Every structure is written in structure tokens, then in C-alpha cells.
Amino acid sequence: MTRVLITGCSSGIGLALAEAFKDAGFDVIATARKEHDVARLAAAGFDARPLDVNDQSALLRLADDVPELDILINNAGYGTMGPLLDGGTEALQRQFQTNVFALVGITRVLFPALRRRHGLVVNIGSVSGVLATPFAGAYCASKAAIHAISDALRMELAPFGIRVMEVQPGAIGTQFARHASAEAEQVIGEHSPWWPVREYVRARARASQDRPTPVAEFATALLKAVQRPKPARLVRLGNGSRALPLLAMWMPKGLLEKALRRKFGLDRRL
């Protein structure tokens, strides 16, 4: 039976992927950080494992328990919202720790297991890594880093028979916007030079729910992409996943920035 390990299965994309792969007959190792989420996954019939992707000792324990693996789906992550300078280096470090450094960390410890089965690494990125917007700079940067890391890993892992797929979702119907809005509220304050445009910051946090693709539909489409004999290097799924990269590629940079400044209230003096 094909064995797949998915990080961040407490809700959203991770949970939908776990359900889709399980229904398709895969042996699914579903991981989550909180104990009650692990218990809920176990009750649903998954091989549920506790995992904080930022805990190196937990990663090493997981590697000991998973000697062979066919597919690793690096899904765990979150979105920091708000002006870059308001969040500062601390917010940027937290964002990269979970979205980028942890992805490399878990792939590293599971490399032997993937090597034994000539496995597949699936990194969940975002179209936000291709089209950067105001008030999501840390998140966009982390997803752009995933894009570069996926390209590098694909070449470096090829001699071992390990393939790498990057997925760039568009708007997907999850709780991402709610969590992103909570992140934004921790940054928004009267002390900020961007206080006059705070509603635009909040609007950016909600942007991922702009006519979203149902998460189950996304999971089914990704399952099909993974099952192909030669999985694609890059898969774009969900509303906006194709249009936004094309916009970033073909629209003159100055015009694009002008349009984004207008959209997010930055076309006037503050």
C-alpha cells in the first residue's frame, strides 16, 4: 500500500488531502500539532501522529517511526499579514520558521525513508509566491522561498530517484482567512504609520476567500496530479491560480504596482 505523510492535518487543505488520499486507498499518516486534533484524526481512522514541525526532536522521533515513505506532503504553514515594518524581523522569522525552515527540516529527516521507495515530495506553496501584494510581504516571501527551494530540491534529489512537485493554490475555501485575520489584528494598532489604511490590511487578510474553490475539490484534483505516472513539477489549482501568475508575468511591473497600490489604499500620502 502506498504510504503518504501529510503535515498540518488539523483542518483545511491538510485535512481534505488526508481524507482524499485515505478514500483512495492510501496508507495515510496524518500529523497535527495539538493533542485534541491528533485524537480527532485517530478517531476518524487515520494513522495520526503528533508533530510540531518546528520541534527538531519531534521530527527525529517521527523519522525513526517511518522507515519507508512513498509521498511526503509538506502542507503545514500559516500566513502573517500586516505591513512588513510593523511586524519586523521577529514576525518574518516566525513566518519563515514554519513555512520554510520546517519544510526543509522534515524533508531532511525523512530523506532516507523517501530514498528507499523512490518517493515524491509535494510542497504546498501559493500563487502569493509569484505575485507579491502589500500587507502580506512576509507570507509572499515565504512562498517565494518555497518555489526556489522546490526547484533546488528537485535537481538535488533526482539522483536518488526522489521527485519534487510544487503546488501553488489560488483561493481555496479553508479557514486560512480567519487565521490570517487574527494574525493581522495582532499587528494593527494606532501606533502604526499604516493605521489610516487598516481596513485594507484586513481586506488583504480576507483575500484568500475571494470566490474560493471548495477544499474537497482542490484535494481531489491534487490527488489525481500525484497519481500520474510522471507527476508535474508545478501544479496550480484553485481560483486565480493561473490568472494571477500570468498577470505577474505579462503586466509591466510599474503598472502592476500602481494597480496594487490603488487596490490597497496606498496611492495617497499617509
N, C-alpha and C positions, 0 to 999 in steps of 0.2 A: 504494500500500500504506500502511495506517495505521501511523504511526510512534509508538512508545511508548518513553520513557526511564524506567528504574526504578533508584532508588538502593538501595544495600545489598543486592546480589545474591549475596554470598558464600555465604549459607546461609539457612535458614528461610523466612520469608514472601517475601523478595525473590527468592530463587532459585525458589521454587514459582511465583510470579507470572510470572517470566521464562519459565519452561518452559510455563506455561499459555497465555500470550499468543503465544509462538512457535509452539506446536502449533496455535493458532487462525489462523495466517497473518499475524500482525502482524510488522512490522519492529521487532525489539526491540533497544534499546541498553541493555545490562546493565552497570552500573557496580559497582565494588568498590574498596576501599581498598588491599588488599595485592596485590602483583605476582603471586604464585602463584595467587590467586583469579581475577585477570583472565585469566591464561594458561589456567586450567581452563575458564572461561566461553567463551573463544575456541575452545578445542578442542571444546567442545560445540556450536559453530556459531552462537554469539551475536556480535553486534557489541559486543565487550567493550571497555570504556574504564576506565582507572584514574581513580579520583576519591575524594579525601578531601573530604567535604562541608564541612569546616572550613577548607579551603585556598582563599582567595579567588582567587588566581592560577589555580588548577586549574579553578575554576568559570568564570572568564573564558575560558580556553582551550576548555573544553567548549562554551560558548555560541558561540564562533567556528566550531566544527566542526559545530554543529547549527543551521542557519539556519531550519529549519521543524520543527515538532513538533505532533503531534496530542494526545498524552497524556503528562503528567508524573506519575509516581507517587513521591511523597516517602515512602519507606519506611525509610531509614537511621535508626538510633537504637539506644539501649540503655537498660537500667534500673538506676538507682542504688538500692541497698537499704541499710537501716540507719536508726537514729534520725537525725532531721534535724540535731539539735545536735551529734551525733558527726561527721557529715560536714561540717557547717558550710557557710559560704558558698562555699568552694572546690569542694566536691562539687556544690553546687547550680548554680554557674556552669558547670561541665563538663557537667552534665546538660542545662541549657538551651542551651548552645552547640551541641551535636549535635542534640538533639531539636527545638529551636525556632528558634534563630537561623539554623542552617544551612538549615532548611526555607524560611525567608523568603529567604535568600541565593540559593539555587538557583532558586527561583521567580522572583526578580527578574531574574537574568541570562538566564533562558530566556523571559521575558515576550515579547520581540519574536518569537521562534520560535513561541510559542503563539498570539500575536495573528494571525500570518499565516494560521494554519489554524483559527482559532476553536476552540482546543483545550480540553482538560479537565485540571484539576489534581486529583489524588487524594491526599489527605493521610491517612496511616495514623496514627490516634490510638489510643485504647484506652478500654474501659469504666472503666479506672482514673482517667480524667479526669473521670468522673461520680461515682464512689464512691471517695472517698479512704480509705485504710486506714493504720494505724500501720506504721512501718518501711518505707514506700515513698513518703514525703511528696514527695521531690524528683521522683521519676518521675511520681506522680499530678499534681503541679503542672505539669510539662512537658506532659502530655497534656491537662490542662485548658486550658493556653495554646493548644495546637493547635486545640482546639474553638473558642475565641474568635477566633483568627486565621483559621480557615477561614470562620467566619461573616462576618468583616470583608472578607476577600478576595473572597468570593462576591459581595458587593454592589459592591465597588470594581472588580472585573474584568468585571462584567456589561455595561457599555457597550462593551467591546471584543469581546464575543462569546465570552469565556472563561468556562467553567463551573467550579465547585468542588464536589467531593464529599469529605466526611469519612467515614472508615471507622473504626468502633470495634469492634475484635476483642474477643472474650472469650478463653477459654482455647484456645490453638492449639498443636498438637504440634510445637514447634520446640526449638532449643537455648537459648531465652531464659532458662529457669530455671537452666541450668548457668552461663550468663554472669552472671546476676543473683546467683547464689550466690557466684561468685568475687568480685563487687563487694562483697557483704555481708561476706565474710571479711576484706577489706581494712580494714573499719571496726570489726568486732567485736574487742574487746580487754578485758583485765581492768581497764583504766583507766576504762572506760565505766560510768556510773551504771546503764546498762541491761544490764550483764553478767549479772545473775541471770536475765534473760529472753532470753538469747542464742538458745536453741532456737526461740523464737517468731520471732525475726528470721530465722533460717534457714528456718523454715516459710513465712514470707511470701515469701521469695525463690523458694521452690518452688511457690508457689500457682498460677502460670500453667499448671502441668501437672496441674491438678485435672480429671480426665476430659476431656482436651483434644480438640478437633475436629482431625482429620488436616489437615495443612497443605495437601495437594493438594486436598482438598475445599473448604477455605477459598478457595484460589486460583481454583478453577473457579467458585465462587459469585460472587466479586468480578468475574471476567471477564464473567459474564452481566450483572451490575449495570452495568458500564461500557458494555456493548454496547447497552443500552436506548436508544431514541430520545431520551428525556428522563431522563438519569441522576439518581437521587435525590440530594438534598442530604446525607442522612445514611444510612449503611448499617451495620447491626450484624450481625455474623456470628460464629459460634462459640459454644461452650458458655458460658452465663452472660451473653452479650452483650445479652440482652433482660431477663432476670430482675433482674440487678444494678442497672441504671438505674431499673427500676420500684421496686425496694426503696429506692433513694436518694430517689426522688420521693415515695413514699407513706408510708414508715415515719417516724414522728416522730423528729426529729433526736436528741433525748435518748436514746430507746430504741435507735436505731441505734448511737450512740456507745457506749452501755453494752454492747451485744452485741459490738461490735468490741473493746472493752477486754477483755472476758472471753475472747474468742477468742484474743487475742494476749498474754494474761498480764498485763494492765495494770489489773486490777481489785483489786489489793492494793498495799500500801505496799512500796516498794523501799528 
